[in-house]
Amino acid sequence: MLALPYLFASDLDGDGDIYLVDTSGAVTNLTADFVPEWDPALSPSGDRVAYSGRAGGFSGIYVMDLRTRQATEVTHDIGYDYQPSWSPDGSQLAFVSESEDTRDIFTLDLVSGARRRLTSSGPLEAYASPEWSPDGKAIAYSATRKGVEEIYWLELGGQEHQVSKWPLKGRYPAWSPDGQRLAFAGWDEDDKPGIYVANKDGSDVRWLWEGRAPIRSLAWAGDCIMFSMAGVTGFDIYCLNVAAGTVTTLVSGPGWNDCPTARGEGTPHPVVLQGKEASSASSLPPVTGVNIADLSDAYLVHSLGFGWLKNYLSWAGVEPKEGQYNWQDPDNVVKAAARSGLKVLLRLHDTPAWARPAGSTVTMPPSDLGTYERFVRAVARRYRGKVAAYEIGNEPNLTYEWGGRAPDPAAYTALLRVAYRAIKAEDPGALVVSGGLATTGDGGEGAMGDLAFLRGMYAAGAKGFFDALGSHPYGYGLPPFASQPWGLAVSRLQDQHAVMEEAGDGATPIWATEVGWPIFSPWSMGEHDRYAVSEQLQAYYYRQLFLEAKDHWPWLQAIFLFNLDFSTVSWYDAKQPMRWYSILEADGSPRLAFTWLCGLAGN
């Protein structure tokens, strides 16, 4: 059988690029330009490739003529556009666009420029991975509704049809060549992950192949379903022979290899990529982790070479009525970490209405510390040996995080002491981290200066009641080791450590449980706009911090970057500032910071 040429995306060369594998197995980088590109889609005629690119800083759709290697940007939206798919006649593209502050599917006529919106997402909804049917009459996609991602297809000008149904969930649909079936990456409550196929009416759902590692980006070409799957250090690309049920490796090597695309019949040629050697782990801090939103992304923490994830436990969510517990959310955190072999830092925050003054906000501290102690003991008892560390509250030197009242270091210290005793009584091995201080300089309206608050904590007897001082030293647009007159920089950590030494507590380490830099956004981010940096600078600053912190600041025991994936989840709209701190794109592909951080721990 003839060899089948195909394309894929990879961060092999330090950024996202589109690669071509020809019939001889030769690999060519089509976009070697130091600008991230992803999501390739080969045209039906095989002479063009559409992809998403960030040449202007934001993501647009490009079309490259494979004969001339000339590329043209065909969308010029304010928001991000990604995941293009060709119509069978090659005249149109379907793609995901965030141009209207949502994640919806649009089509673009490449001749007339006419644009059409196909979906209209509501709150907590998102659409992804559009795939045009072979007959050109429908588009399949995944849709997240009420927190569940499932496979649908839409008759152009007609009704929507659901393919996967609860408890089976799915993403990355791919039409069979005859247009009668859809393959997708699926998983269900009975722990059956892998590749599924179903008739387009949702009948005859079959589990084709069990894939224990996360699967991305399916493409059906001839008898082969091409897909990418996570490994220890990144993603490789595979081919599932539908008839035989056998899987072979197509693209292997270091980094994130993703988004295979091909047209026609034949056998794709396997290739082994060669990359740079990984860096040594000797310079990294003892504890490295990330703040994570989507627990299904926990497997990516290993690609970074980190060993921890940080997530959140809301008292108000777990115990909405006194004595009535709902542990589902924190249980899911613990399970996700265990599956990925990670340690957990769990932040305890939010007070239920019944445990605080009437009319107060969820950030108000509890009215009775005895009630709080009972709850903390219940948490530590349930997760004994499963949660490695607890962070007590969040940025307690901010008025907002103190229920709208003036921050009170003595009252916070009383809360911290109670939590420390409760946790140690139930799980002596668990670490207690004080609530991460917001870097606020000398303070002002809505905030108390972080150094003043810390001194107030020590004056109130905090020493000995935390295993590590929590801090949130955001970058404020500056390099990690730069000084700033008001202390608005990551280097504020030095001043906080100096206060600890003044209090005779210099041997206690600091944990930076949130640290990050936002990249430029096409939307207004308010105060975050002043501190935004380019994607390249974000990547450089993170890498510099992780590589050099141990030598510069040996007392900085832990770094948790903020954040991994807040850009990918349906509950944050396109304008949400936290999305622009992420090191993943909205389609789940790596930003430069992710690529540059991979390998620092020897992976």
N, C-alpha and C positions, 0 to 999 in steps of 0.2 A: 504493500500500500504506500502511496505517496506521502512524503512528509508534509505536515500542515504548519505553515508559518503562524506565529502568534505574537502578541504583545503583552506586556505586563508593566506594572509600576514597581519601583524599588527605591529605597533610600541608600542603596549600596555606596554611592559616591558622595554621601554627606548631606544630600537633600533629596527631595522627591524627583524622580525622572521617569520617562517612558522608554522602555527598552523593546527592541524587536529581535525575535529569534527567527532566523530564516530557515529554509529547508535543509541547509547543511549543519545547522546547530550553531552558527555564528551569532554572537550577541552584539547588538549595536545600541548605544545610548542615543536616542533621537533628540533629547532635550538637555544636552550637557551645558547648561547655562547658569548654574548656581541659583536658580529660582525654583521653588517647589512646584512640581506638577504631579497629578495623580489621576485616577479614574479613567484610564484609556478605554475607548470603545471603537472597534474597527468597523468601518463602513461596510455595507453589504457588498459593494464592488471590490473591497479590499485595497483601495488606493488612497484612502483618507483615514485619519484617526482623530476622533474628538476626545478632549480631555479637559480637566479643570487645571487652571494654572494661576499662580499668584504673582505674576510679573508686576502688577500695579500695587502690590501690597494686599489686595483683596482678591477673592477667588472669582474668576470668570471662566466661561467656556471658550475653548480654542479649537480650531480645526486645522490640522496639518495635512498638506498634500505629501504623501509618502514618496512621490517621484521627485519633487523639488526640495522637500524638507522645509518648505515655507509654511509658517503658521499664521493664522488670522484669528483675532479675538472676535467672537460673534455675539457675546452678551456684554453689556456695559452697565450692570446694575449697581445700586448702592450696596446691597447686601451680597452675601456669598451665593454663587451658583456652582453646582457640582453634580456628579453622577450622570453624565449624558448617556443617551441611548438613541440609536438611529432608527428612523422609520425604514421599512423594507425597500422603499424606492430611493432612499438616500437624500430625500428632499427636506426632511425635517429632523429635529432633535427633540427628545423629551429630556427633562432635567429637573433637579431640585433647585428651588430658588428661595432665598430668605429675603428677597427684595421688599416684601411687604410685612416684615417683622414676623413672619410665620415660616414654616417649612412645608412648602407646597410644591406640587408638580405642575410644570408649565411645558408647553411645546413652542418651538420656534421654527418658522418656515425660513429656510436658508436662502431662498430666492427672493421672496417678497419682504422678509423681515417681520411678518405678522407673528404676533405672540398671543398665546392663549393660556389662560389659567384653568387647569383641570380639576383641582381639588381646593377645598376651603377648610383649613384646619381650625378647630375650635380650641378652647383652653385645654392644656395638657395633651394636645394631639400633635402628631408630626408624621409626615410622609417621607419615604426614602426609597432608593433603589428602583427607579422606574425602568421597565423593560418592555419595549414594543413587541407585539405579537408578530409572528411571521407573515400573517395575512394583512397586517397594517390596520386592523379594525379595533384593536384593544391595546391597553397598556396595563401591565401587572406592576405591583409595587407592594411594599410593606407599609402598614399604617399602625401607629401606636395610638391606642385609644384606651383611656382609663388605666394606663400603665401596662397594657398588654399589647405586644407587637405580633401582628398576624398578616397573612398574605391575602391580597385582594387583586382583582383585575376590573378594569373599567371599560365598558363599551364606549368608544368615542362617540359622543352625542347620545349615550344611553345610560343604562343602569350599572351599578356596582355589584360585583359578585364576590363572595367570600370563599376562600379556598381552605385555609387552615382554621380550625376552630378549637376553642378551649376544651381540654387543657393543653392541646398542642399549640405551640407558638412558633413563629417563623420569621425569617428575614432573608434578603438577597434572592428574590425569585429569578428563575431562568426558564424560558419557554423551551419545550422540546422542538426539534426542527419541523415537525408536522403541526405545531401549534395546538395540540390537543391536551398536553400535560404541562405541569409546572413543577420543577424541582426547586427546593429551597433548603436552607439551613434551618433545622428545627430542633426543638427540645420540649419535653413535657414533664408533668409532675411525677411520672414513674421513672425519671432519670434515664430517658432514652434520647440522648443527643446524637446528632449526625445529619446525614443528608436524606431528605424525604422526597417523594414524588407523589403527585395526586393528579387525577383528571381535573380539567379546568372548572368543572362544576362542583369540585370538592369531594367527589366520590373516589373510592379505591385508593385511599391514602396508604402508601407503603413506606416502610423504613428501609431504604436502600442500603445504607452503610452506617455503621456506628463510628462516630468520631468523638472521642472523649475530649480532645482539645477544641477550643473555639474555632469556628469556621467562618470565613468571610468570602464574599465576592464570587458567586457562582456564575458560570457561563457554559452553555450547552452547545457543543460543536460536534455534529455527527453523532457517533456512539459514545462520545466522551463528555462528561461533566467536569469541567475544570474548576478548581476552587483553591483558595489559600487557607492554610491552617496554622495555628500557633504552635511553635516549638519552644524549646528552652530559652533560646536567645532571640527569637523573632518569628517570622512567618516564612514558610515555604509553600510552593505551588504544586498541586497534585492533579492527577487525572483519574476519574472514576469511570471505568468501562461499565456502562449501564447494563449490558446484557450479561457480562460475566461476573459483575459485582466485585471486581478486583481494582485495586488502587496502585498506581505507580507515581513516582516522584518526577515532576517536570523541572522545577527550578528549586535548587537548594543552595545554601550559602548563608553568609552572615547578613543580618539586617532584616528589614521588613519587605518581603516580596509579595505582591498583592495584585488583585484586579486583572486576572488573565482574560484575554479576549481573542477570538479567532473566528474565521468564517470558512464554511465548506467541509469537505470530507478529508480524511487523512489521519496520520498519527503524529502528534506533536513531538518535537525532538527534545529530549531531556538535556538540561545544562546544569553545570555546577559553577557557581559564581565564586570569585576570589575577592576577598576584602582585606581591609587593614586589620592588623592584630589588635586585640583588645588591650586596654590600659590595665595597669596594676590596681588592685584594690587598696594598697597600703595607705593611700592618702585620704581615703574617705572617712568620715566620722563613724563612730561605732554603730549609730542608729540612723538609717535612712529610710524615708517613706514618703507617701503621697496622700493628700486628701482626695477622696474618691466619691463620686456621686452614683455611678451605675456599677453595682456590685458584679455584674457580668464582665466588667473590665479588670477585675482583680488579677487575672492571669498576666496582664501587661506589666505589672510591678516587677516580675522576675526579669522581663526583657530589659528593664532599667538597671537591673542588678541590685534592687532594693529589697528589703526584707519585711517592711511594715506597711500597713495601710491605716489611715485615720478615717473614722466615721463618727456618727453622732447618735446619741440616745436622748430622746426627749422624754422627760418625766411626764409631761402633759400628755404625750402620745401613749406611753406605756401604762399609765395609771390615770385615765381620764376621770374615773370615779374612785373614791377612796376604797382600797382593798380589792378592786377589780383590775386585773392585769391583762395586758395584751402585749406579749413578748415577741410578736412576729417580726417586727423590723430589726431589733437588735439580734434576734436569733439568726436572721438572714445574714447579717454582717459577720457573725461568728462562723457560720457555715461557709460563707464565701471565702473567708480568710483561711479556714482549715483546708478547703479543697485546693487552695493555691499555695499552701505551706507558708503562710504569712502570719506575722504577729499583729495584734490589734491594739491601737490606741483609740479608746472610746471616750468621746467628750460627753459629759453629763450636763444637761442644760434644760431650760424651760420648766416652769412651775405650773402645775394644773390649777384651774380656777378655784377648786375647793381648798387648796393649800396656801392661798395668798389672799390679800385683802380684796374685797368686792370692788369691781370696777378697774382693777389694776391690769397691767399687761402681762404677757406670758414670761417676760424677762424679770419680773419682780421676784426678789428672793422669797423663800417660804416664810410664813408667819411664825411657824414653830419649828425650831431646829430638831426637836425630838422626832417629829414627823419626817423630816428630811433624813435623819439618821436611819430610821426604819426602812425608808425606800433605798438608800444607798446600800444598806446591808443586804437587802433583797437582791439587788443587782449583783453585788460582789459574790453572794452565795450562789446565784444561778450560773455565773460565768467564772467560777473558781477554776483556775488553770487554763482558761480559754481566752480571757482578755488579759493581755500582758501589762497594760497601763491604762489609767484613767486620767482625763483632764477635767478638772473641777471648774465648770463654768467657762465663760467666754468673754474675754476683754473686759474685765470687771472695772476698769478705770474709765469706761464710757458710760455716760448717762443713759443712753439707750439700753445698754446691757444691765442696767441697774434699776429697771422698771420705771425709767423717767426721772428718778431721783438723783441727787448729787452722789457720785461715787463715794463709797465709805470703806476705806481699807480695813478698819477695825471690824466692821460687820462682815466683810468678806472673809477675814481671817477666822472669825468664829465659825463661819460656814465651812471653811477649808479644814479646820481642826476636827470638826465633827465628821466630815467625809473621810479624812485620813484614818481616824480611829475605826470608823465603820468598815472601811475596806480592809485594813490590816487585820481586823478581828475575824473576817470571813475568808480572806485570801492573803496571807502574809507575804506571798511572793509577788503580788501585783504591785506595780509602781504607781505612785500618786504624783501627778504633775499639776502645779497650780494653773489656774486659768490664764491662757496666753494674754499677756499685756499688750494692748494696742500701743504702737509707737506714736506718742502724742506730744513729744517735746515738753514744754512747760505747761501744756494744757490750754484750756480756753473754754468757750461756750460748748457745752456738751461733753467735756472730757476733763479728766484730771491728769496732770503730767505723769508719765509712767514711772519716773524716778521717785517722785513724791509719793505716789501710791505704793511703790515698793518699800520705801522707808517707813510708811505708815503700817504696812503689813508686819515688818520686823518689830516696830514699836508695840504692836498689838500681840506679839508672841507667835509669829508664823514660823520662826526658825524651828526646824525639826519636824515640821508637819507637812513637808513635801519632799519628795525624792529628787525632783528636778523643778526648776523655775520655768514655767511656760512663758513664751514670748512670741509675738507676731511681728517680726521685723521686716515689714514690706520694703521694697526697693526704692519707691518714690522716684523712679527714673534714673537712679544713680548706680554706678558699679557697686558690687557688694562690700568692698573695703574702703569706699570713699567716705570722707567726713562731710558733715553738713552742720552749719552753725546751730540749727534748732534740733539737731538729733534725728531728723526725718530721713533715715537711711538704715540699711541693714546693719551698719557699723554701730548703731545705737546699742547693740548687744554688749559692746565693750563697757559702756557707761553703766548698764544694768549689772554687769559682773562686778564693776568697781563698787557699787552699792552693796552687793552681797559680801564683798571682802570687808567693807566698812563694818558690816554687821557680824563679822566673824564667821561668815558662811561661805567663804570662797571655795571650799571643797565641794559644795553642792553644784552639780552641773546645770547648764541651761539647755532646754529643749526648745528649738524654734519649731513650733507645731504648725505654723503657717508662715511661709515666706514666698514671695513671688513678685513678678513684674507683669503688668498687662501689656499686650501688644495693641497697636493702633486699631481702632474700630471704625467702621463707616458710620456708626451711630454715635450720638452723644452719650458719654459715660459719666457726665457730671464731673466731680472732682478727679475722677480717675483719668480723665483726658490729659491733665497736666503731667501725669507720671507715665504715660504710655511710651513704649519704645518699639522699635522695629522687631520683626520676628527674629532677625539675625542677632540683635542685641539681647533679646530675651534669652536666646539659646546660649550666647556667650557668657552672660552674667550668671546663669544657673551653673554652667560648667565650671566657671571660675570659682564660684562659692563652694561647690562640692569638692573640687580638687584641692583647694587651698585652705579650707576652714580648719582642718586639723592642725596644720602648721601655724596658722595665724592665731587661732583661738582654741587651744586644747580643751578648754572648759565647755565648749559647745559640743555636747554629746550627741545631739540629735538634730536632723534637718528633715522636715516634712514639707515638700514643695506644695504650693497651692496654685493650681490644682491639676489633676490628671485630665479630667473628662467632663467638666461641667458644661462644656460646649455641646455635648452629644445628647443630653437628656431632654425629654419633651417638656419638662416643667420649667425650663428657662427659655424665654423667648430670645429672639436674635439680638435685642438691645440690652439684655442683661449683662452688666459689667463683668460678673464672675466668669462668663464664657470666654472673655478675652484674656484671662489669666491662664487658661487651659493650655496644655501641651499636646492636645489632640484637636484635629479639625472637627467640624460638625458631622462629617461623614465617618468619623472614627479613624481617619488616617493620621499619620504623625506630623506634627509641626516640627520645625527645626530643633526646638529644645529637646523633644523626645529623642530624635535621632542622635543629637550630639551628646546626650547623657548616656545613651546605651553604651555599654562596654566599659564604663568607668570602674565597675566592680569586677572586672575580669571575665565578663561574658563575651 
